[in-house]
Amino acid sequence: QAQLVESGGGLVQPGGSLRLSCVASGGTLSGYVMGWFRQAPGKERSFVAAINWSGGKTDYSDSVRGRFTISKGNDKNTMSLQMNSLKPEDTGVYYCATSRYGASWWTSDLGVIEVWGQGALVTVSE
């Protein structure tokens, strides 16, 4: 059974940057899409970004496009999310996720996610 482990969350001031990482282990995820969701206090979990297995195709939510960059490491089982120009509304728990389904499914059906990470808290505040 594959597992996803996030790292890199923390507290940052508005306008600052953070980098989240996710490492997959314990299973074969070749060909899977990897990505991120976030859940703000009192709100539903929502799609942030996704990247295909090779790293050649990326998708972003409108709220983060142009500020966040998702990427794969040389080891295809690692993934990062570089977050720049952070805003207070970016605050939440960020979850690493993976699925055989493409990102077009991720925005409408969380049921297609096959493995979730434990979450990393990101707080953007003065």
Rosetta blueprint (number, residue, H / E / L):
1 Q L
2 A L
3 Q E
4 L E
5 V E
6 E E
7 S E
8 G L
9 G L
10 G E
11 L E
12 V E
13 Q L
14 P L
15 G L
16 G L
17 S L
18 L E
19 R E
20 L E
21 S E
22 C E
23 V E
24 A E
25 S E
26 G L
27 G L
28 T L
29 L L
30 S L
31 G L
32 Y L
33 V E
34 M E
35 G E
36 W E
37 F E
38 R E
39 Q E
40 A L
41 P L
42 G L
43 K L
44 E L
45 R L
46 S E
47 F E
48 V E
49 A E
50 A E
51 I E
52 N L
53 W L
54 S L
55 G L
56 G L
57 K L
58 T E
59 D E
60 Y E
61 S L
62 D L
63 S L
64 V L
65 R E
66 G L
67 R L
68 F E
69 T E
70 I E
71 S E
72 K E
73 G L
74 N L
75 D L
76 K L
77 N L
78 T E
79 M E
80 S E
81 L E
82 Q E
83 M E
84 N L
85 S L
86 L L
87 K L
88 P H
89 E H
90 D H
91 T L
92 G E
93 V E
94 Y E
95 Y E
96 C E
97 A E
98 T E
99 S E
100 R L
101 Y L
102 G L
103 A H
104 S H
105 W H
106 W H
107 T L
108 S L
109 D L
110 L H
111 G H
112 V H
113 I L
114 E L
115 V E
116 W E
117 G L
118 Q L
119 G L
120 A E
121 L E
122 V E
123 T E
124 V E
125 S L
126 E L
